Amino acid sequence: MDTFARTGEQRERLARLGELADRFAAEAHAADEENRISERFVKALREFGYPGWPVPRDRGGQGMTVYEMVLYQERIAQADPATALGMGWHVSVLSELVQRRPWPDETLDRIFADVVERGALINKMASEAATGSPSRGGKPQTYAVRVPEGYRIHGRKTFSTFSPVLDYFIVTAVLQDTGVPAEFLIPAGAEGMVIEPTWNMVGMRGTASHDLVLDGVIVPEEARARHTSKQVHAPNSFLLHVPACYLGIALAARREALKFAASYQPNSLDRPILYAPNVGQLLGEIDLALTAARHFLYAVAAKYDDGTYDPEQYPAEMAAAKSFAVQTAIAVVDKALRITGAHGLAMNHPLQRLYRDVRFGLSNPPMDDVTMRLLAQNAIREAEAMR
């Protein structure tokens, strides 16, 4: 399907990034089988400079917009969904640092320089077994104790995506003396930090979302995020990397279905099944669904960049774009498998991996019930205003 690139620069970047991603598509399959990160692809993205694209131009980055991020993340996911999801969390966390600036400028400038110069990666560790998704408001059991050096942190974080290749970890913990939640910036390799290889899921195996164990990690006072007076009137719009990833999976599934349909010709037919009416019906349904979902997602992204969003409505729009994208992606992969039949379920076929990966979209925030609640709240406010 056509890309949504709007400028020559976007098309040129997308072409170069797509060429790079496609070179490592085969490794995505191997990484899935071996339950590991696609190390060579991550290394190539670092060398390409992609991790630094969200950094502002005055700090050496490209000042990547939300629209561009969706464009590029969708393209990476077409070749390697797990790497796209892992890189997407880096992009969204980094962009949140740019927007909210929770650490002093000198700390953030040092991180930005590291990201631009060597492709350093960062992610936030908030999930825990006892609290479930942090989006549900669970209080961390990880805790921080004041010590003369600063803080000593103890705890275990689950779903620590990309943990083996991260350079910085933002860890949520409760201050033991006050019970107040806080965030701490911890460099990779800190004494007392261990990545326990617990990730053994059906899909998104290449994200290496292992447990992060913090056994008395010491950090200085300045590692704690400060409260900032900077007003932010919208959620982190770079979280749209999540629906972009899953629509990338759907586009990859569509491509596999087209390749199969154009080449498979049972001896009962005089031409490939591409021309069979039932296959044409499925292809039409796939393209109708993808066209709607992609236009929706890109419109929501553009609205943020253009500054035309309503702060009260926008969180629900972002959530709706995510839920609609994931539901669409799941349906598209299912239809693609209907076209390939059992051939797509062979363990050496990309579709069976895409089928497993796409299901994880249901577990990435916001979940569908949260989306429906946000939409309902907007509708209720509208109804109340009619009185």
Secondary structure, DSSP 8 states (H G I E B T S, - for coil): ------SHHHHHHHHHHHHHHHHTHHHHHHHHHHTS--HHHHHHHHHHTGGGTTS-GGGTS----HHHHHHHHHHHHHH-HHHHHHHHHHHHHHHHHHHH--S-HHHHHHHHHHHHHH---EEEE--BTTTB-GGGT-----EEEEETTEEEEEEEEEEETTGGG-SEEEEEEEETTT--EEEEEEETT-TTEEEE-----SS-GGG--EEEEEEEEEE-GGGB---------S--GGGGHHHHHHHHHHHHHHHHHHHHHHH---TTSSS-GGGSHHHHHHHHHHHHHHHHHHHHHHHHHHHHHHT---TTTHHHHHHHHHHHHHHHHHHHHHHHHHHHGGGGGSTTSHHHHHHHHHGGGGGSSS-HHHHHHHHHHHHHHHHHHT-
